[in-house]
């Protein structure tokens, strides 16, 4: 049975929506005040000979405006109330649950490392590409999320996570390392997010980072995971595999020109299904186990 947990976070409402709501509120208040003044000064006429005029030109339009405002108000604040659906884990023993310990991370294995031969496969698109610059992709990302309305939203990467925060759907989990294209990258995130640090290795996934992500998702608290000791790129794998189905996980796509056809820069949106989880599991099985710690 699916259980739905609602968590209202006022700070999860985008600033532009709050400003828009404030402007509309002022307009509605002015419109209402004008109506009240008209009724006050023309009351003797409107409540006797002009009763039809009072209803058709004042009460009906005012009621319609207030109903439209109430709908817009509810829709705006609903974006801060993100429903997280806790679903049963997939049947595959290779994806989630205690079987991870004996499959991907048996005793003595502290990390799994990607080989050079795996790089072309890892570089392929693993979801829907929204190509373009940050400014070009942001409205299309928001439209994509509105169309799919995910039960859970995750972001892997500094730039894509910053952009997700500008949409109507705040991400539940953000994984960053403070760098983009091997250069320092800093951005402010809402103080309402929990903070978590995990250690990882470059070119692989550690046991500690995997279970750190697992704990965060199970906590159902909006959390920023800061990666130290390595990159966050490959932590996309556990994020997808541990996310609930019907989730969307986004990551930034750098331009790749040395393959045919080349892949342009943009944002990739992964719709999490059991098939997608199996795809990522099959890739992760090819990683080389090692006892190297983060």
C-alpha positions, 0 to 999 in steps of 0.5 A, spaced: 500 500 500 502 506 498 503 511 503 503 519 501 507 524 506 506 531 505 511 536 507 510 543 506 516 548 505 514 555 504 521 556 502 520 551 497 516 556 493 520 560 487 521 567 489 518 569 482 511 566 484 511 569 490 512 576 487 507 575 482 502 573 487 503 579 491 502 583 485 495 580 484 493 581 491 494 588 490 490 588 484 485 584 487 485 589 493 484 595 489 479 592 485 475 590 491 476 597 494 473 600 488 467 596 488 466 598 495 466 605 494 461 605 488 457 601 492 458 606 498 456 612 494 451 609 489 448 605 495 441 608 495 440 607 487 443 600 487 439 597 492 433 599 489 432 601 482 439 598 480 439 591 483 440 588 477 446 592 475 449 591 482 449 584 481 451 583 474 456 589 474 459 588 481 457 582 485 458 577 479 465 580 477 468 580 484 466 573 485 469 571 479 475 574 480 476 572 487 475 565 485 480 565 480 485 568 485 483 563 490 485 557 485 491 561 483 493 562 490 492 554 492 496 552 486 502 557 488 502 554 495 501 547 493 508 547 489 511 548 496 507 541 498 511 536 495 508 529 496 513 523 497 510 516 495 514 511 499 513 505 494 515 498 496 522 496 493 523 493 486 523 485 486 530 485 483 535 483 489 541 487 485 537 494 486 535 495 493 535 492 500 540 488 504 542 484 498 546 490 496 551 488 501 552 481 498 551 483 491 554 490 489 558 491 496 560 484 499 564 484 505 571 487 504 569 491 498 569 498 499 568 501 492 566 499 485 571 503 480 569 504 472 574 501 467 576 505 461 572 500 457 566 503 460 566 510 459 563 510 452 557 506 455 557 511 461 557 517 456 551 515 453 544 519 454 540 515 459 534 519 459 531 525 455 535 530 453 533 538 453 539 541 449 541 548 450 544 553 455 542 554 462 537 560 460 534 556 454 533 549 458 530 552 464 523 553 462 523 547 458 525 543 464 520 546 468 515 544 463 517 537 462 516 537 470 509 540 470 507 534 464 510 529 468 509 531 475 514 526 479 513 523 486 520 524 487 525 529 484 533 528 484 539 532 482 546 530 480 551 536 479 551 543 481 549 547 475 543 542 474 541 542 481 541 550 481 536 550 475 532 545 479 531 550 484 528 555 480 522 551 477 516 549 480 518 543 483 523 543 488 528 537 488 528 532 494 535 530 494 541 534 491 548 531 490 553 536 489 561 537 489 562 544 489 565 544 482 563 544 475 568 542 469 573 541 474 573 548 476 570 551 483 562 552 483 559 555 489 551 557 489 547 558 495 541 553 497 535 554 501 537 553 508 530 549 509 535 543 506 538 538 511 546 537 510 549 531 509 556 529 507 559 523 503 566 521 501 567 518 494 572 516 489 574 519 482 571 514 477 567 510 482 562 509 487 564 508 495 560 503 499 559 509 504 556 514 499 551 509 496 548 508 503 549 515 505 544 516 499 540 510 501 539 513 508 537 520 505 532 518 501 529 513 506 529 519 511 524 523 506 527 530 508 529 535 503 537 534 503 543 537 500 549 531 499 556 534 499 561 530 496 568 530 498 574 526 496 572 525 489 566 527 484 559 526 484 558 524 477 557 517 478 553 517 484 547 518 479 547 511 479 545 509 486 541 516 486 537 512 480 537 505 483 535 508 490 529 513 488 522 510 488 519 509 481 515 514 477 521 519 480 525 523 475 532 524 476 536 530 472 543 531 471 547 536 467 550 533 460 556 536 457 558 536 450 561 530 447 564 531 440 568 525 439 562 520 438 557 519 432 552 522 433 555 528 437 551 529 444 550 537 445 550 540 452 544 540 456 540 537 461 538 530 461 531 528 465 531 520 467 524 517 468 525 512 473 522 505 472 523 498 474 527 497 467 531 504 468 533 501 474 535 494 471 539 498 466 543 502 471 544 495 475 547 492 469 552 498 468 554 498 475 555 490 475 561 491 470 564 496 475 570 493 478 570 491 486 576 494 490 577 495 497 580 502 496 576 506 501 574 513 500 
